[in-house]
Amino acid sequence: MSQPDEKTRYSDAELEEFKALIEGKKAKAEKQLQFYLKQLSDMAENADAKIRGLDDGISTMDNEIASNMAARQKKLIQHLDNALIRIQNKVYGICRESGKLISKERLRAVPHATLSIQAKQKKRK
């Protein structure tokens, strides 16, 4: 049973603060994703013009790196979108393991976190 003075959720003002933070990170991630997608598009256009051989191996590796980075950005954007939904539903910042509030410091560092530091450490063990 929780203490009477223990908060069970963040206030609407605090949620608005986190929403602004997440929207900023999402805009940055979307810009980065567009950069990687443009790189992939440029590599595809230039693939025919390159001389086959060593360049082909390097371009394949570059293509794979850009593809991986684009996939990571897409995943981050999805996590940030999910965090925005949790804000809308007023359940943002609640640890999915313990049901307690995740620290503001953790949420500022990883705004899409769904586990407190303690729950994350327990999960690793």
C-alpha positions as CSV (number, residue, x, y, z in Angstrom):
1,M,0.0,0.0,0.0
2,S,1.4,3.4,-0.9
3,Q,2.0,6.2,1.5
4,P,-0.6,9.0,1.4
5,D,2.1,11.5,0.4
6,E,3.5,9.3,-2.4
7,K,2.6,10.5,-5.9
8,T,0.9,7.9,-8.1
9,R,1.3,9.9,-11.3
10,Y,2.9,13.1,-12.7
11,S,0.8,16.3,-12.7
12,D,-0.6,17.6,-15.9
13,A,2.0,20.4,-15.9
14,E,4.8,17.8,-15.5
15,L,3.3,15.7,-18.3
16,E,3.2,18.8,-20.5
17,E,6.9,19.4,-19.8
18,F,7.7,15.8,-20.7
19,K,5.5,16.1,-23.8
20,A,7.6,19.1,-25.0
21,L,10.8,17.2,-24.4
22,I,9.6,14.1,-26.3
23,E,8.2,16.1,-29.2
24,G,11.6,17.8,-29.5
25,K,13.4,14.5,-29.5
26,K,11.0,13.0,-32.0
27,A,11.5,16.0,-34.4
28,K,15.3,15.4,-34.1
29,A,14.9,11.7,-34.7
30,E,12.6,12.2,-37.7
31,K,15.2,14.7,-39.2
32,Q,17.9,12.1,-38.7
33,L,15.8,9.4,-40.2
34,Q,15.2,11.5,-43.3
35,F,19.0,12.0,-43.6
36,Y,19.6,8.2,-43.5
37,L,16.8,7.5,-46.0
38,K,18.3,10.2,-48.4
39,Q,21.7,8.5,-48.0
40,L,20.2,5.1,-48.9
41,S,18.4,6.7,-51.9
42,D,21.6,8.4,-53.1
43,M,23.6,5.1,-52.7
44,A,21.0,3.2,-54.7
45,E,21.2,5.8,-57.5
46,N,25.0,5.8,-57.5
47,A,25.3,2.0,-57.3
48,D,25.1,1.6,-61.1
49,A,27.7,4.3,-61.7
50,K,30.3,2.8,-59.4
51,I,33.0,0.4,-60.7
52,R,32.5,-3.1,-59.5
53,G,35.1,-4.6,-57.1
54,L,36.4,-3.1,-54.0
55,D,34.0,-0.1,-54.2
56,D,31.1,-2.6,-54.3
57,G,32.1,-4.1,-51.0
58,I,32.5,-0.7,-49.4
59,S,29.2,0.6,-50.7
60,T,27.5,-2.6,-49.4
61,M,28.9,-1.9,-46.0
62,D,27.9,1.8,-46.1
63,N,24.4,0.7,-47.2
64,E,24.1,-1.7,-44.3
65,I,25.2,0.9,-41.8
66,A,22.8,3.5,-43.1
67,S,20.0,0.8,-43.1
68,N,20.7,-0.1,-39.5
69,M,20.8,3.5,-38.5
70,A,17.5,4.2,-40.2
71,A,15.9,1.2,-38.5
72,R,17.1,2.4,-35.1
73,Q,15.7,5.8,-35.8
74,K,12.3,4.3,-36.8
75,K,12.3,2.2,-33.6
76,L,13.1,5.3,-31.5
77,I,10.3,7.3,-33.2
78,Q,7.9,4.5,-32.4
79,H,9.0,4.4,-28.7
80,L,8.5,8.2,-28.5
81,D,5.1,8.0,-30.1
82,N,4.1,5.4,-27.5
83,A,5.4,7.7,-24.8
84,L,3.2,10.5,-26.2
85,I,0.2,8.1,-26.0
86,R,1.0,7.3,-22.4
87,I,1.1,11.1,-21.7
88,Q,-2.3,11.5,-23.3
89,N,-3.6,8.6,-21.1
90,K,-1.9,10.1,-18.0
91,V,0.0,6.9,-17.3
92,Y,3.4,8.3,-18.5
93,G,6.3,7.8,-16.1
94,I,4.8,4.8,-14.3
95,C,7.1,1.8,-14.1
96,R,5.4,-1.2,-15.8
97,E,7.0,-3.5,-13.2
98,S,6.6,-1.8,-9.9
99,G,3.7,0.6,-10.6
100,K,5.8,3.4,-9.0
101,L,6.9,6.7,-10.6
102,I,10.1,6.6,-12.7
103,S,12.4,9.3,-11.6
104,K,12.3,12.6,-13.5
105,E,16.1,12.3,-14.1
106,R,15.7,9.0,-15.8
107,L,12.8,10.2,-17.9
108,R,14.7,13.3,-19.0
109,A,17.6,11.0,-20.1
110,V,15.4,8.3,-21.6
111,P,12.0,9.9,-22.2
112,H,10.5,6.7,-23.5
113,A,11.5,4.6,-20.5
114,T,8.9,2.3,-19.1
115,L,11.0,0.8,-16.3
116,S,12.6,2.5,-13.3
117,I,16.3,2.0,-12.8
118,Q,15.6,-0.5,-10.1
119,A,13.3,-2.6,-12.3
120,K,15.7,-2.4,-15.2
121,Q,18.6,-3.6,-13.0
122,K,16.5,-6.5,-11.7
123,K,15.6,-7.5,-15.2
124,R,19.3,-7.7,-16.2
125,K,20.1,-10.2,-13.4
